[in-house]
Amino acid sequence: MSGKNALALSIGVLGAVAVLLTGAVVLVPVWVVFIAWASFFILGGGMKGLVRSVVSNLTGLVIATVTLMVSQGLGMGLLLTAVAVGAGSAAMVLVSRASLLGAIPAIVWGFASTVGTVAVTGRGVLTASIGNPALMAAVALVLGGLFGIVSERVAQVLSAEQANRAEPSPEVSG
């Protein structure tokens, strides 16, 4: 099986598993899982891509959480919330100076996933429960990275099996 076909099969099956898992077992937004999964691939895949993706996504989550804590904690209006988000946006660019965090879009995806989870759940980041949207987004971001590495490895196995079947077996001389 070609590498693309193997990856398509792997991601197709695991995409269905992700929906089932996040809908029945680990109740986090599946769309955040998919964003983090894409982040894994855009950062090159493999263990390096996994680490860079998870660290970048979680950095964006932390910046969003602090931004929203300030906004929600101080009861800021729209104008001051916009200023806080602007400062958070600048912070995302500034932290990208660290080589591990050099992919600004991956940081932004973590930020946006957090803000989106807050909006979808209707709960603030100061919510003290298992349903805290920042916690939910963090779990989903890590889960997405893990789905990325698993889908990549499954695709490698599937394409290697096909390559092994295509190779003629060595002849025994005698």
BELNOR-V119798 format. One line per field, one symbol per residue. phi: phi as a letter, one per 30 degrees, with the letter a starting at -180 (. if undefined). psi: psi as a letter, one per 30 degrees, with the letter a starting at -180 (. if undefined). burial: b if it has 24 or more other ideal C-beta (glycine too) atoms within 12 Angstrom, else e. A space follows every 10 residues. Layout:
# BELNOR-V119798
phi->???
psi->???
burial->???
This chain:
# BELNOR-V119798
phi->.deddddddd dddddddddd ddcbccdbdd ddedddddee ddcjiidddd ddddddeddd ddddddeddd dddchddedd dddddddddd dddddddded cdceeddddd dddddddddd dicddcdcad dedddddddd ddeddddddd dddddddddd dddddddddd dcca
psi->kleeeeeeee eeefeeeeee efffdjilke eeeeeeeeee efgfaaeeee eeeeeeefee eeeeeeeeee eeefhkaeee eeeeeeeeee eeeefffkef gfjeeeeeee eeeeeeeeee fgklfgkilf gkeeeeeeee eeeeeeeeee eeeeeeeeee eeeeffkkkk kkk.
burial->eeeeebbeeb beebbebbee ebeeebebbb bbbbbbbbbb bbbebeeebb bbbbbbbbbb bbbbbbbbbb bbeeeeeeee eeebbeebbe bbeebbeeee bebbbbbbbb bbbbbbbbee beebbeeeee ebbbbbbbbb bbbbbbbbbb bbbbbeebbe eeeeeeeeee eeee
